[in-house]
Amino acid sequence: MLYYVLYYTKYHRNTVRNYKHSAMKGNLYTVENKGSKRTMHRFVTGKPVLASVLLSLLGTALIPIGPFIFKAPLAAAGSLATLDWIFGLIGLFVFTGIFLLLYKKWFSPEFSGMLNGNLSEGFFLLLPFVAYWAINLAYTFIFKRNTLAFHMSGSIIETSIIAGVMEEFCFRGLIIATLLRQWRKKDKFLQAAIISGIAFGLIHALNAAAGANPLRTLFQVFDAGFLGVFLAANYMRCGSLLPVMIAHALHDIMAIGMASDVAENGIITGGISFDNIVDFILSLGLCVAGIYMLRSDKIKEIRQVWDKKWTNVEHEEPSLRA
């Protein structure tokens, strides 16, 4: 389904040589550029923000089908039911892998992929994230020592890893990669990070429909949005989703495992407390760190990373007017 949404509606293809573009009568056409061919995607090129957000929502809706399908056969199995979370993770990796391949295939040979990149820099740039949790743990130990507890289960691990892998693929991978296909030439990296953060924050508003406290959900929307900006900056700097996927999964394991008012599926059941103010401030700090990671003296470096990931794409796209 992702392939056909990316495909949109194809009516005609025109072959053009030596940078000369023919009239666009349909949604796609092929350009032969000095011996190499590439496909122009009219919808993605004309409306990159809308296209990237729609792709992220599509992935968010379809990837969870994978864990459901792989866990279904164990629903009636008594002893094996306790291991269903393992099969759920297998389904997650299978479906996410399919989506990764479809995205790369659709933009082939332009796009080199979402997982390749400078992993050492990506993990190094997670230092603000480590500081976030160090301060969070220190606050909990000092002011909430009597209530400090940590619980773990297969369900918590499954929920956290699914969130880390799926949400980073959808809200960092799909949104950032799609936007930077064109925006990297305009140095609009901060704008891309903000769009990623806003989309990521707003999707958490749906937790209120699942029974979460509305005011607490509002805090979660802001916290997730701030975190999303930081993770987007990390992805743009290193070019790989792996560091942010791992960080996101660990974040959710810690957050759910330490919280007494968060269900194992990640839905917040408690109300507002001073802890939420602390989380808000720390998350805002991560957002500021993310913005700093995209500072002006790093723009050239970031552009080089994404020029390598997006190859054979013209600086100036042809007119989209029929």
C-alpha positions, -999 to +999 in steps of 0.1 A: +000+000+000+029+024+008+042+018-027+009+028-043+005+059-021+040+070-031+031+061-067+001+084-063-015+085-098+007+078-127-007+088-161+023+095-184+060+093-184+082+115-207+119+108-213+141+139-214+178+142-222+205+166-211+185+184-184+157+194-208+124+187-191+092+180-211+058+192-200+044+174-170+011+159-180+009+134-153+022+127-118+056+111-127+081+113-155+115+100-162+146+122-167+176+109-184+204+129-169+238+124-186+232+087-190+214+081-157+176+079-152+156+092-123+119+095-116+103+129-107+075+126-082+051+155-088+032+152-055+063+149-033+081+176-052+051+200-052+039+195-017+068+181+004+054+189+038+020+174+031+036+143+014+060+137+043+033+140+070+009+118+050+036+092+046+044+093+084+007+088+092+004+060+068+034+042+083+020+048+118-013+032+108+001+002+089+033-009+107+014-020+139-004-046+117+029-065+117+031-072+154-007-080+154-003-106+126+027-123+141+011-125+176-023-137+164-014-174+162-003-173+199-035-158+212-050-192+219-018-208+230-017-210+268+020-214+277+034-196+247+011-166+252+037-151+276+062-149+248+039-131+224+059-099+228+088-116+211+067-124+180+053-089+181+088-075+178+095-099+149+064-086+131+076-050+138+110-056+123+096-074+093+070-047+085+094-018+091+120-035+069+094-038+041+086-001+044+123+009+044+128-011+012+097+003-005+108+038+003+143+032-010+130+014-040+106+041-049+132+068-049+159+046-064+185+055-075+183+088-058+181+078-022+208+057-004+187+047+026+178+057+062+201+034+082+235+042+067+254+071+082+280+081+108+269+060+138+297+072+160+287+108+156+250+098+161+257+082+194+280+109+205+253+135+198+231+117+223+250+132+252+223+157+259+198+128+260+221+111+286+222+143+306+184+145+304+181+111+320+209+117+345+191+148+358+158+130+358+171+100+378+189+124+402+156+143+408+137+110+413+163+096+437+165+129+458+129+139+460+110+106+454+132+081+470+104+066+490+083+059+459+112+050+436+104+017+419+112+001+385+090-026+370+097-044+338+078-069+316+077-083+281+048-060+273+068-029+284+098-040+263+075-046+233+057-013+236+089+007+240+108-010+211+077-007+188+075+030+196+113+035+192+115+018+158+081+027+143+079+063+154+115+071+145+110+056+111+077+075+105+084+108+122+121+112+116+129+089+087+099+095+064+094+132+073+130+143+074+142+123+044+113+134+022+117+171+031+154+171+027+151+157-008+146+194-018+151+214+013+187+205+019+196+228-010+178+257+008+194+249+041+160+245+057+172+219+083+157+237+113+124+240+096+124+202+089+132+194+125+104+216+137+079+200+114+090+166+126+087+177+162+052+192+157+039+161+139+054+138+166+039+159+194+004+161+179+002+124+173+004+119+211-028+139+215-046+107+204-037+093+238-065+113+253-090+093+231-075+061+246-083+072+282-053+094+292-058+125+313-064+154+289-043+179+307-015+154+312-018+145+275-012+182+267+021+181+286+030+149+268+023+166+234+048+194+243+073+169+257+072+147+227+074+177+203+106+189+221+121+155+220+112+151+184+132+182+174+162+169+192+160+134+176+154+150+142+186+171+146+205+140+155+193+121+125+201+151+102+236+153+116+246+116+114+223+104+086+213+072+104+181+063+122+197+037+144+210+060+172+176+077+176+157+044+174+178+030+202+175+062+223+138+064+218+133+027+228+154+032+260+136+064+268+102+047+268+115+017+287+128+040+315+097+063+314+071+035+315+092+013+339+097+041+365+062+056+363+035+043+386+007+060+366+016+048+331+001+016+318+023-010+301+009+001+267+022+036+274-011+053+282-009+078+311-035+072+337-025+097+363-031+134+366-008+165+368+020+169+393+052+188+398+070+160+380+054+171+348+069+206+351+103+190+356+098+168+325+087+199+305+118+218+314+141+189+307+124+182+274+127+219+265+164+216+272+166+188+247+149+209+221+173+237+227+202+212+223+187+200+191+184+236+177+221+241+187+231+210+168+217+226+137+236+259+142+249+279+112+285+266+113+272+230+110+250+237+080+276+228+054+284+196+071+247+186+073+242+195+037+271+172+027+256+143+047+223+147+028+238+154-006+254+119-002+221+104+008+201+121-020+221+118-052+211+126-088+185+151-078+185+184-096+191+217-077+162+233-095+131+212-099+111+219-131+079+238-129+049+219-116+024+238-135+007+219-163 
